[in-house]
Amino acid sequence: MSFYEDLKAQCPDDWTSYVYHPFVQGMGEGTLPKEAFKHYLIQDYLFLINFGRAYALAVFKSDNLEDMRQAAATMNALLNDEMQLHINYCAEWGIAKDILEAEKEASANLAYTRYVMERGLSGDILDLLVALAPCVMGYAEIGSRLAEEHMADMENNPYRPWIEMYASSDYQQAAAGAYGQLERVAMSRLGEDYQNSGRWKDLCNTFATATRLEAGFWEMGMTGSM
């Protein structure tokens, strides 16, 4: 039994469109246009800022110290570790910090991050964790799959560092922690018979919507749209 896997099973087409998006496949094959990736990197910096806010909200929405500490640790890692790594990585692509800070949020970025915050503000900790799940766990799935499928031809792939970062044991462990928290909170609030709870349909809709918005983030990178 897995609350997360059952959420995925309720929106298989949306999930496939997200984790197998042409942007993702292009990274794995090394064929993604570099300008598309750079546009994504700039927007991802702004995305991370808003995800830090979302985890700050998760601290407030948590019912107990364990969940507060989990959310606070994720927020700290985002704001003090991952963002600096992202700045350094962008520099390798010729994108300076002042460029990152001067950029405006693209429509797809606004749509996804504000949707996550809305679900957290209007709902409880479970609503927020479900809205966050496609990003946190989805990137872990994408990273590990791309690393496995393209291991033999990764040497000259310009996106190798990105793939290796999300396939790394550090990120996989972070995703596993988020997974464990989601499962624990879901069982605590809904019980093992969660699919027959009055909230199941709404939570599935939240997960599916967040998944589609994640796919829209890839599409934004692919098209360079604002």
C-alpha positions as CSV (number, residue, x, y, z in Angstrom):
1,M,0.0,0.0,0.0
2,S,1.4,3.4,-1.0
3,F,-0.6,6.6,-0.8
4,Y,1.8,8.3,-3.3
5,E,1.7,5.4,-5.8
6,D,-2.1,5.4,-5.6
7,L,-2.2,9.1,-6.4
8,K,0.0,8.5,-9.5
9,A,-2.2,5.6,-10.5
10,Q,-5.2,8.0,-10.7
11,C,-3.6,10.2,-13.3
12,P,-1.4,7.9,-15.4
13,D,-1.5,10.0,-18.6
14,D,-0.7,13.2,-16.7
15,W,2.2,11.5,-15.0
16,T,3.6,10.1,-18.2
17,S,3.4,13.5,-19.9
18,Y,5.4,14.9,-17.0
19,V,8.2,12.4,-16.5
20,Y,8.6,11.6,-20.2
21,H,8.1,15.1,-21.5
22,P,10.2,15.9,-24.6
23,F,12.3,18.3,-22.4
24,V,13.2,15.4,-20.1
25,Q,13.9,13.0,-23.0
26,G,16.0,15.7,-24.6
27,M,18.2,16.0,-21.5
28,G,18.7,12.2,-21.4
29,E,19.7,12.1,-25.0
30,G,21.7,15.3,-24.9
31,T,19.7,16.8,-27.7
32,L,17.8,19.4,-25.8
33,P,18.5,22.9,-27.3
34,K,20.9,24.7,-24.9
35,E,18.8,27.9,-24.9
36,A,15.8,25.9,-23.7
37,F,17.8,24.6,-20.8
38,K,19.1,28.0,-19.9
39,H,15.6,29.5,-19.9
40,Y,14.6,26.6,-17.6
41,L,17.6,27.2,-15.3
42,I,16.7,30.9,-14.8
43,Q,13.1,30.1,-14.1
44,D,14.1,27.3,-11.8
45,Y,16.0,29.8,-9.6
46,L,12.8,31.7,-9.1
47,F,10.9,28.5,-8.6
48,L,13.3,27.5,-5.7
49,I,12.6,30.7,-3.9
50,N,8.9,30.0,-3.9
51,F,9.4,26.4,-2.9
52,G,11.3,27.7,0.1
53,R,8.2,29.7,1.0
54,A,6.0,26.6,0.6
55,Y,8.1,24.7,3.1
56,A,8.0,27.6,5.5
57,L,4.2,27.3,5.2
58,A,4.6,23.5,5.8
59,V,6.3,24.3,9.1
60,F,3.3,26.4,10.1
61,K,0.7,23.8,8.9
62,S,2.4,20.9,10.6
63,D,0.7,19.2,13.5
64,N,3.8,17.9,15.4
65,L,7.5,18.6,15.9
66,E,8.6,15.7,13.7
67,D,6.8,17.2,10.6
68,M,7.9,20.7,11.6
69,R,11.5,19.6,11.7
70,Q,11.2,17.7,8.4
71,A,9.7,20.8,6.7
72,A,12.3,23.1,8.3
73,A,15.1,20.9,7.2
74,T,13.9,20.9,3.6
75,M,13.5,24.7,3.7
76,N,17.0,25.1,5.1
77,A,18.4,22.8,2.4
78,L,16.6,24.7,-0.3
79,L,17.6,28.2,0.8
80,N,21.1,27.6,2.1
81,D,22.4,24.7,0.0
82,E,20.4,24.0,-3.2
83,M,20.1,27.6,-4.2
84,Q,23.8,28.2,-3.9
85,L,24.4,25.0,-5.9
86,H,22.0,26.3,-8.5
87,I,23.7,29.7,-8.7
88,N,27.1,27.9,-9.2
89,Y,25.6,25.6,-11.8
90,C,24.0,28.6,-13.7
91,A,27.4,30.3,-13.7
92,E,28.8,27.3,-15.6
93,W,26.2,28.0,-18.2
94,G,27.2,31.6,-18.5
95,I,24.2,32.9,-16.4
96,A,25.3,35.3,-13.7
97,K,23.5,35.8,-10.4
98,D,22.4,39.3,-11.4
99,I,20.6,37.8,-14.4
100,L,18.8,35.3,-12.2
101,E,17.7,38.0,-9.8
102,A,16.5,40.4,-12.5
103,E,14.4,37.8,-14.4
104,K,10.6,37.9,-14.2
105,E,8.6,34.8,-13.4
106,A,7.2,33.1,-16.5
107,S,3.4,32.4,-16.5
108,A,4.0,28.7,-16.1
109,N,6.2,29.4,-13.1
110,L,3.6,31.6,-11.5
111,A,0.8,29.1,-12.2
112,Y,2.6,26.2,-10.5
113,T,4.1,27.9,-7.5
114,R,1.0,29.9,-6.7
115,Y,-1.1,26.8,-7.0
116,V,1.0,25.0,-4.5
117,M,0.8,27.9,-2.1
118,E,-3.0,28.2,-2.6
119,R,-3.5,24.5,-1.7
120,G,-1.4,25.0,1.4
121,L,-3.1,28.2,2.5
122,S,-6.6,27.0,1.9
123,G,-6.1,23.4,3.1
124,D,-4.0,21.6,5.6
125,I,-0.5,20.0,5.7
126,L,-1.7,17.0,3.6
127,D,-3.1,19.3,0.8
128,L,0.3,21.1,0.7
129,L,2.4,17.9,0.7
130,V,0.3,16.4,-2.1
131,A,0.8,19.5,-4.2
132,L,4.5,19.4,-3.6
133,A,4.9,15.7,-4.3
134,P,5.1,15.7,-8.1
135,C,8.1,18.0,-8.0
136,V,10.0,16.4,-5.1
137,M,9.4,12.7,-6.0
138,G,9.1,13.2,-9.7
139,Y,12.6,14.7,-10.1
140,A,14.0,11.7,-8.2
141,E,12.2,9.4,-10.6
142,I,13.3,11.3,-13.6
143,G,16.9,11.6,-12.4
144,S,17.3,7.9,-11.6
145,R,15.6,6.8,-14.8
146,L,17.7,9.0,-17.1
147,A,20.9,7.9,-15.3
148,E,20.1,4.3,-15.8
149,E,18.8,4.5,-19.4
150,H,21.7,6.7,-20.7
151,M,24.6,5.5,-18.5
152,A,26.5,4.1,-21.5
153,D,26.3,7.4,-23.6
154,M,26.5,10.0,-20.8
155,E,30.2,11.1,-21.3
156,N,29.5,13.9,-23.8
157,N,26.0,14.8,-22.6
158,P,26.0,18.5,-21.5
159,Y,23.1,17.7,-19.1
160,R,25.0,15.0,-17.3
161,P,25.6,17.1,-14.1
162,W,21.9,17.8,-13.9
163,I,21.0,14.1,-14.3
164,E,23.6,13.0,-11.8
165,M,22.5,15.5,-9.2
166,Y,18.9,14.2,-9.2
167,A,20.1,10.6,-9.5
168,S,22.5,11.1,-6.6
169,S,22.1,9.3,-3.2
170,D,21.7,12.7,-1.5
171,Y,18.7,13.7,-3.6
172,Q,17.2,10.3,-3.6
173,Q,17.4,10.2,0.2
174,A,15.8,13.7,0.4
175,A,13.0,12.5,-1.8
176,A,12.6,9.3,0.3
177,G,12.2,11.6,3.4
178,A,9.5,13.6,1.6
179,Y,7.8,10.3,0.6
180,G,7.9,9.0,4.1
181,Q,6.4,12.2,5.5
182,L,3.6,12.2,2.9
183,E,2.7,8.6,3.8
184,R,2.9,9.2,7.5
185,V,0.6,12.3,7.3
186,A,-1.8,10.6,5.0
187,M,-2.2,7.6,7.3
188,S,-2.5,9.8,10.3
189,R,-5.3,12.0,8.8
190,L,-7.1,9.5,6.6
191,G,-6.3,6.1,7.8
192,E,-5.5,3.0,5.7
193,D,-8.8,3.2,4.0
194,Y,-7.9,6.6,2.5
195,Q,-9.5,5.8,-0.9
196,N,-12.9,5.7,0.7
197,S,-12.4,8.9,2.6
198,G,-14.3,12.1,1.7
199,R,-11.0,13.8,0.8
200,W,-9.6,11.2,-1.7
201,K,-11.1,12.7,-4.8
202,D,-9.9,16.3,-4.0
203,L,-6.4,15.1,-3.1
204,C,-6.2,13.2,-6.4
205,N,-7.3,16.3,-8.3
206,T,-4.6,18.4,-6.5
207,F,-1.9,15.8,-7.4
208,A,-3.1,15.6,-11.0
209,T,-3.2,19.4,-11.3
210,A,0.3,19.8,-9.8
211,T,1.6,17.2,-12.2
212,R,0.1,19.0,-15.2
213,L,1.6,22.2,-14.0
214,E,5.0,20.5,-13.7
215,A,4.7,19.4,-17.3
216,G,3.9,23.0,-18.2
217,F,7.1,24.0,-16.6
218,W,9.0,21.7,-18.9
219,E,7.0,23.1,-21.8
220,M,7.9,26.6,-20.8
221,G,11.6,25.7,-21.0
222,M,11.1,24.0,-24.3
223,T,9.3,27.0,-25.9
224,G,11.1,29.8,-24.1
225,S,7.7,31.3,-23.2
226,M,7.1,33.9,-20.6
